[in-house]
């Protein structure tokens, strides 16, 4: 069971771009596929 009384205070950071890149790599997705999945136009991504 997770202790709810203790706040989450990490001593590390993860740049958002790295997190997204890891997500894409884990799923073997390309950026164009991600854009289609999210419904984004290539100019906005």
OpenMM code with the backbone's topology and positions (N, CA, C; nanometers):
from openmm import Vec3, app, unit

residues = "UNK UNK UNK UNK UNK UNK UNK UNK UNK UNK UNK UNK UNK UNK UNK UNK UNK UNK UNK UNK UNK UNK UNK UNK UNK UNK UNK UNK UNK UNK UNK UNK UNK UNK UNK UNK UNK UNK UNK UNK UNK UNK UNK UNK UNK".split()
positions = [
    Vec3(0.0836, -0.1176, 0.0000),
    Vec3(0.0000, 0.0000, 0.0000),
    Vec3(0.0885, 0.1244, 0.0000),
    Vec3(0.0487, 0.2265, -0.0733),
    Vec3(0.1244, 0.3511, -0.0822),
    Vec3(0.0929, 0.4400, 0.0372),
    Vec3(0.1985, 0.4951, 0.0957),
    Vec3(0.1804, 0.5849, 0.2093),
    Vec3(0.1433, 0.7236, 0.1565),
    Vec3(0.0218, 0.7694, 0.1868),
    Vec3(-0.0292, 0.8951, 0.1341),
    Vec3(0.0195, 1.0169, 0.2117),
    Vec3(0.0768, 0.9990, 0.3273),
    Vec3(0.1185, 1.1118, 0.4099),
    Vec3(0.2508, 1.1724, 0.3654),
    Vec3(0.3282, 1.0991, 0.2893),
    Vec3(0.4597, 1.1454, 0.2461),
    Vec3(0.4511, 1.2125, 0.1104),
    Vec3(0.4959, 1.3368, 0.0989),
    Vec3(0.4912, 1.4036, -0.0317),
    Vec3(0.5970, 1.3454, -0.1261),
    Vec3(0.5686, 1.3578, -0.2538),
    Vec3(0.6632, 1.3122, -0.3558),
    Vec3(0.7664, 1.4217, -0.3778),
    Vec3(0.8902, 1.3955, -0.3423),
    Vec3(0.9967, 1.4947, -0.3575),
    Vec3(1.1161, 1.4293, -0.4269),
    Vec3(1.1112, 1.4197, -0.5591),
    Vec3(1.2204, 1.3552, -0.6322),
    Vec3(1.3479, 1.4395, -0.6264),
    Vec3(1.4615, 1.3740, -0.6383),
    Vec3(1.5894, 1.4443, -0.6445),
    Vec3(1.6467, 1.4367, -0.7863),
    Vec3(1.5565, 1.4284, -0.8844),
    Vec3(1.5940, 1.4189, -1.0243),
    Vec3(1.4910, 1.4929, -1.1094),
    Vec3(1.5282, 1.5220, -1.2312),
    Vec3(1.4346, 1.5822, -1.3263),
    Vec3(1.4426, 1.5060, -1.4571),
    Vec3(1.3368, 1.5106, -1.5318),
    Vec3(1.3317, 1.4468, -1.6625),
    Vec3(1.2822, 1.5498, -1.7627),
    Vec3(1.3674, 1.5930, -1.8558),
    Vec3(1.3227, 1.6896, -1.9558),
    Vec3(1.2035, 1.6341, -2.0333),
    Vec3(1.1005, 1.7152, -2.0579),
    Vec3(0.9802, 1.6661, -2.1266),
    Vec3(1.0103, 1.6005, -2.2615),
    Vec3(1.1031, 1.6563, -2.3362),
    Vec3(1.1369, 1.5977, -2.4664),
    Vec3(1.1920, 1.4566, -2.4539),
    Vec3(1.2719, 1.4334, -2.3504),
    Vec3(1.3272, 1.2995, -2.3280),
    Vec3(1.2172, 1.2008, -2.2917),
    Vec3(1.1224, 1.2452, -2.2106),
    Vec3(1.0113, 1.1600, -2.1708),
    Vec3(0.9289, 1.1197, -2.2921),
    Vec3(0.9004, 1.2158, -2.3788),
    Vec3(0.8231, 1.1872, -2.5001),
    Vec3(0.9020, 1.0958, -2.5932),
    Vec3(1.0311, 1.1225, -2.6095),
    Vec3(1.1148, 1.0375, -2.6956),
    Vec3(1.1182, 0.8938, -2.6442),
    Vec3(1.1285, 0.8764, -2.5127),
    Vec3(1.1269, 0.7417, -2.4546),
    Vec3(0.9936, 0.6724, -2.4817),
    Vec3(0.8836, 0.7467, -2.4662),
    Vec3(0.7500, 0.6931, -2.4921),
    Vec3(0.7393, 0.6439, -2.6370),
    Vec3(0.7847, 0.7269, -2.7310),
    Vec3(0.7776, 0.6895, -2.8725),
    Vec3(0.8632, 0.5668, -2.9012),
    Vec3(0.9837, 0.5645, -2.8456),
    Vec3(1.0741, 0.4524, -2.8707),
    Vec3(1.0181, 0.3216, -2.8144),
    Vec3(0.9619, 0.3266, -2.6951),
    Vec3(0.9062, 0.2064, -2.6336),
    Vec3(0.7936, 0.1465, -2.7163),
    Vec3(0.7201, 0.2303, -2.7876),
    Vec3(0.6054, 0.1845, -2.8658),
    Vec3(0.6366, 0.1722, -3.0154),
    Vec3(0.7643, 0.1964, -3.0510),
    Vec3(0.8069, 0.1931, -3.1912),
    Vec3(0.7239, 0.2886, -3.2775),
    Vec3(0.6919, 0.4038, -3.2213),
    Vec3(0.6157, 0.5062, -3.2935),
    Vec3(0.7119, 0.6062, -3.3562),
    Vec3(0.6702, 0.6620, -3.4675),
    Vec3(0.7433, 0.7710, -3.5295),
    Vec3(0.6728, 0.9012, -3.4939),
    Vec3(0.7384, 1.0141, -3.5150),
    Vec3(0.6735, 1.1415, -3.4883),
    Vec3(0.5499, 1.1620, -3.5757),
    Vec3(0.5545, 1.1271, -3.7050),
    Vec3(0.4318, 1.1417, -3.7849),
    Vec3(0.3152, 1.0589, -3.7302),
    Vec3(0.3446, 0.9389, -3.6825),
    Vec3(0.2361, 0.8574, -3.6259),
    Vec3(0.1807, 0.9229, -3.4997),
    Vec3(0.2687, 0.9761, -3.4170),
    Vec3(0.2215, 1.0430, -3.2956),
    Vec3(0.1337, 1.1625, -3.3310),
    Vec3(0.1745, 1.2393, -3.4321),
    Vec3(0.0935, 1.3541, -3.4748),
    Vec3(-0.0448, 1.3086, -3.5185),
    Vec3(-0.0516, 1.2016, -3.5965),
    Vec3(-0.1820, 1.1508, -3.6416),
    Vec3(-0.2656, 1.1041, -3.5224),
    Vec3(-0.2018, 1.0328, -3.4300),
    Vec3(-0.2734, 0.9824, -3.3133),
    Vec3(-0.3304, 1.0967, -3.2298),
    Vec3(-0.2532, 1.2040, -3.2166),
    Vec3(-0.2970, 1.3189, -3.1374),
    Vec3(-0.3826, 1.4160, -3.2173),
    Vec3(-0.3935, 1.3944, -3.3482),
    Vec3(-0.4728, 1.4820, -3.4325),
    Vec3(-0.4065, 1.6164, -3.4563),
    Vec3(-0.2744, 1.6190, -3.4597),
    Vec3(-0.2013, 1.7441, -3.4792),
    Vec3(-0.1550, 1.7580, -3.6227),
    Vec3(-0.1520, 1.8807, -3.6706),
    Vec3(-0.0973, 1.9106, -3.8009),
    Vec3(0.0546, 1.9216, -3.7882),
    Vec3(0.1271, 1.8883, -3.8926),
    Vec3(0.2735, 1.8899, -3.8849),
    Vec3(0.3290, 2.0286, -3.8542),
    Vec3(0.2562, 2.1335, -3.8885),
    Vec3(0.3040, 2.2693, -3.8598),
    Vec3(0.2924, 2.3061, -3.7125),
    Vec3(0.2050, 2.2383, -3.6388),
    Vec3(0.1869, 2.2718, -3.4977),
    Vec3(0.2691, 2.1828, -3.4072),
    Vec3(0.3403, 2.0873, -3.4645),
    Vec3(0.4143, 1.9918, -3.3825),
    Vec3(0.5612, 2.0092, -3.4037),
] * unit.nanometer
topology = app.Topology()
chain = topology.addChain("A")
for resn in residues:
    res = topology.addResidue(resn, chain)
    for name in ("N", "CA", "C"):
        topology.addAtom(name, app.Element.getBySymbol(name[0]), res)
